[in-house]
Amino acid sequence: MVKFYSLIRYCFAIVIMFVILSFCLFFLSGFGLTLYKISTYCKVEGVVFNSNIVEYRNKRGTWIYSMSCNADYVVGGRKYSTAKIYPRGNISSNFEMLIKWNYQSLLDKTMVPVYCNSKDPSDSFIFYICKFVWIAMLICCLLIVFSVVLIRKSIVKILRR
């Protein structure tokens, strides 16, 4: 009975670690996609005409704070506008202080790098890496290493039984 319980415990650990591993890889894939877009898109200077912290209530009545940034840019003599912020899109939080901490330098800027598709200049985004992304990437990398080590150890123990 003890061996069967241990086998179930190791299998459960493997499943949990695969879930954590999948989540981390999903999070990091968004950053990888942004880096790919940066390498294929054209970089232009965007003029920020509106940047602020937007607050609204969610379905439960909790205040949510989100960063909003709009920038105009010119490609081929035509003026375009974008409101997308990558690599994470528009981050929302229950804490206004966290949003201000992450985006204060973007709130203060008048010029931002805008990356646009050369074939369709209206397909564009503001490239801004907030402080939170670096912390989240570090945590994800550590969780990936931890998950792989735990999965390997669990598989070795299952095979020994």
C-alpha positions in Angstrom: 0.0 0.0 0.0 2.9 2.4 0.8 4.4 1.9 -2.7 1.0 2.5 -4.4 0.5 5.7 -2.4 4.0 6.9 -3.3 3.3 6.1 -7.0 0.2 8.2 -6.9 2.0 11.0 -5.1 4.8 11.1 -7.8 2.3 11.0 -10.6 0.4 13.9 -9.0 3.6 15.8 -8.7 4.3 15.3 -12.4 0.9 16.5 -13.4 1.2 19.6 -11.2 4.6 20.4 -12.6 3.4 20.0 -16.2 0.7 22.5 -15.5 3.1 25.0 -14.0 5.6 24.3 -16.9 2.8 24.9 -19.4 1.7 28.2 -17.8 5.3 29.5 -17.7 6.0 28.5 -21.3 2.7 30.2 -22.3 3.7 33.4 -20.5 7.2 33.4 -22.0 5.9 32.6 -25.5 4.1 36.0 -25.5 7.5 37.7 -24.9 9.1 35.6 -27.6 6.4 36.5 -30.1 7.0 40.2 -29.3 10.7 39.8 -29.9 9.9 38.1 -33.2 7.6 41.0 -34.2 10.3 43.5 -33.3 12.7 41.8 -35.6 10.3 41.8 -38.5 8.5 45.1 -38.0 9.8 48.6 -38.8 10.6 50.9 -35.9 9.3 54.5 -36.0 9.0 57.2 -33.4 5.5 57.7 -31.9 4.3 60.9 -30.3 2.3 60.2 -27.2 -0.9 62.2 -27.2 -2.7 60.4 -24.3 -1.2 58.3 -21.5 -3.0 57.8 -18.2 -4.1 55.2 -15.7 -7.7 54.1 -16.3 -9.8 52.9 -13.4 -13.0 50.9 -13.6 -14.9 48.4 -11.6 -15.0 44.7 -12.5 -18.1 42.5 -12.2 -17.4 42.0 -8.4 -17.2 45.7 -7.8 -13.4 45.8 -7.2 -11.5 48.7 -8.6 -9.2 47.8 -11.5 -6.4 50.0 -12.7 -5.0 49.7 -16.2 -2.5 51.6 -18.3 -3.7 53.4 -21.4 -1.3 54.9 -23.9 -2.1 56.3 -27.3 0.6 57.3 -29.8 0.5 58.8 -33.3 3.2 57.9 -35.8 3.8 58.6 -39.5 4.7 56.1 -42.2 4.9 57.0 -45.8 3.4 60.4 -45.2 0.2 59.0 -43.6 -0.6 59.4 -39.9 -1.6 56.3 -37.9 -2.4 55.7 -34.3 -1.9 52.8 -31.9 -3.0 52.0 -28.3 -1.4 48.4 -28.0 1.4 48.0 -25.5 3.6 45.0 -25.9 5.1 42.6 -24.7 2.3 42.1 -22.3 -0.5 44.1 -23.7 -2.3 46.3 -21.2 -1.7 45.1 -17.7 -4.4 45.5 -15.1 -4.1 45.3 -11.4 -6.1 45.9 -8.3 -3.4 48.2 -7.0 -3.0 51.6 -8.6 0.5 51.9 -6.9 1.7 48.8 -8.8 0.5 50.2 -12.2 2.2 53.5 -11.4 5.4 51.8 -10.4 5.5 49.8 -13.6 4.4 52.5 -16.0 5.6 55.8 -14.5 8.3 56.3 -17.1 5.8 55.7 -19.9 3.4 58.2 -18.3 6.2 60.8 -18.4 7.3 60.2 -22.0 6.4 62.2 -25.0 8.1 60.0 -27.6 7.9 56.1 -27.7 9.2 53.5 -30.0 6.4 52.1 -32.2 6.8 49.0 -34.3 4.6 48.7 -37.3 4.2 46.1 -40.1 5.7 47.4 -43.3 3.0 45.8 -45.4 0.2 47.1 -43.2 1.3 50.2 -41.2 -1.9 50.2 -39.2 -0.8 46.9 -37.5 1.5 48.4 -34.8 2.3 48.4 -31.1 4.2 50.4 -28.6 7.2 48.5 -27.3 7.5 49.1 -23.5 8.9 46.6 -21.0 7.5 47.4 -17.6 9.3 46.4 -14.4 6.8 43.6 -13.7 7.7 41.7 -16.9 11.3 41.2 -15.8 10.2 39.9 -12.4 7.6 37.6 -13.9 10.1 36.3 -16.4 12.6 35.5 -13.7 9.9 33.7 -11.6 8.8 31.7 -14.7 12.4 30.6 -15.5 12.9 29.5 -11.9 9.6 27.6 -12.0 10.6 25.9 -15.3 13.9 24.7 -13.8 12.1 23.6 -10.6 9.4 21.8 -12.6 11.9 20.0 -14.9 14.0 18.8 -11.9 10.9 17.6 -10.0 9.5 15.8 -13.0 12.8 14.1 -13.6 13.1 13.0 -10.0 9.6 11.7 -9.9 10.0 9.7 -13.1 13.2 8.2 -11.8 11.5 7.2 -8.5 8.6 5.7 -10.4 10.8 3.7 -12.7 12.8 2.4 -9.7 9.7 0.9 -8.1 
